[in-house]
């Protein structure tokens, strides 16, 4: 049961990342593209967590935590420089 739910969630988050890449390329304005990057970042973290749950290991949880703690400050700086 849990594996079925994990497969469905992995498929939906992967589809979300693909749609965000489309918005990143096609986005009409810079704020739309920055929002797409931010959403890709969040969905990628969710995919890491789902992979950790699927493989029943702590490594992906730790990697997701390290990425979550380091990247947001860079995105804020990029937005300030871009506008």
C-alpha positions, 0 to 999 in steps of 0.5 A, a space after each residue: 500500500 505504501 509503495 503504491 502511494 509513493 509511486 503515485 506521489 513520485 509521479 505527481 512531483 515529477 510531473 510538477 517539476 516538468 511543468 515548472 521547467 516549462 514555466 522556467 523556459 516559457 515564463 513571460 517575466 523574470 518574476 515568473 521564472 524565479 518563482 518556477 526556480 523556487 518551485 523546482 527547488 521545493 519539489 526536488 526536495 520533496 522528491 529526495 524525501 520520497 526517494 528516502 522513504 522508498 529506499 528506507 534510508 536516512 541519507 536522502 533525508 540528511 541531503 534534503 536537510 542540507 540543501 534546504 538550509 543552504 540554498 534559499 539565501 542564494 535565491 533571495 540574493 539572485 532576486 535582489 540582483 535581477 530586479 
